Amino acid sequence: MSDKVEYTPKTADGGVDLYIKKGQSNAAVQCKRYKTRVAAGHMREFVGAMYDKGYEEGFFIATKGVTEPAMKLGSRLIQIQ
């Protein structure tokens, strides 16, 4: 079983920073290093990109956290850290 990490371009990444493939599992990862909490629009873009590419799992990582609307949107669908 081989693990693979695919990085997206630094700009215009479509809402995903990297894709992880481990065996039969696929996950999308988005990292945000902002001075404020991340709004729901970023979460919506990430979730849309994740499903557009057919990834079952997603990890949204934000240094300052996410807003309440972003948390509600994401908590139904992905792990938020």
C-alpha positions in Angstrom: 0.0 0.0 0.0 1.5 3.4 -1.0 0.8 6.8 0.4 0.8 9.8 -1.9 0.6 13.5 -1.2 -0.3 15.9 -4.1 0.3 19.6 -3.5 -1.8 22.2 -5.3 -0.4 25.5 -6.7 0.4 28.2 -4.1 -2.2 30.5 -5.7 -5.5 29.7 -7.4 -5.6 26.3 -5.7 -9.4 26.0 -5.9 -9.8 25.8 -2.2 -7.5 22.8 -1.4 -3.9 22.9 -0.4 -3.1 19.3 -0.8 -4.6 15.9 -1.5 -3.7 12.7 0.4 -4.2 9.2 -0.9 -3.6 6.4 1.5 -4.6 3.0 0.1 -8.3 3.3 -0.8 -8.8 6.5 1.3 -8.6 9.9 -0.2 -8.6 13.2 1.8 -8.3 16.9 0.9 -6.6 19.4 3.2 -6.9 23.1 3.4 -4.7 25.2 5.8 -5.4 28.9 6.6 -2.9 31.1 8.4 -5.0 34.2 9.0 -4.9 36.8 11.8 -8.7 36.4 12.2 -11.1 33.5 12.2 -11.9 32.0 8.8 -15.4 32.8 7.4 -17.9 30.3 6.0 -17.1 31.2 2.3 -13.7 29.6 2.6 -15.3 26.5 4.2 -17.9 26.4 1.4 -15.2 26.6 -1.3 -13.2 23.8 0.4 -16.1 21.5 0.8 -17.2 22.1 -2.8 -13.7 21.4 -4.1 -13.4 18.3 -2.0 -16.6 16.8 -3.4 -15.9 18.0 -6.9 -12.7 15.9 -6.8 -14.5 13.0 -5.2 -12.7 13.0 -1.9 -14.5 11.4 1.1 -12.5 13.1 3.8 -11.5 16.6 4.4 -9.3 18.5 7.0 -9.7 22.2 7.4 -6.9 23.6 9.5 -7.0 27.3 10.6 -4.5 28.9 13.0 -7.1 31.3 14.5 -10.1 29.0 14.1 -13.3 29.5 12.1 -16.4 31.5 12.6 -19.6 30.0 14.0 -21.3 29.7 10.5 -18.1 28.1 9.1 -18.1 25.6 12.0 -21.8 24.7 11.5 -21.2 24.2 7.8 -18.0 22.2 8.2 -18.9 20.1 11.2 -21.7 18.3 9.3 -19.2 17.3 6.6 -15.6 17.3 7.7 -13.1 17.4 10.6 -12.3 20.9 11.7 -9.0 21.5 13.5 
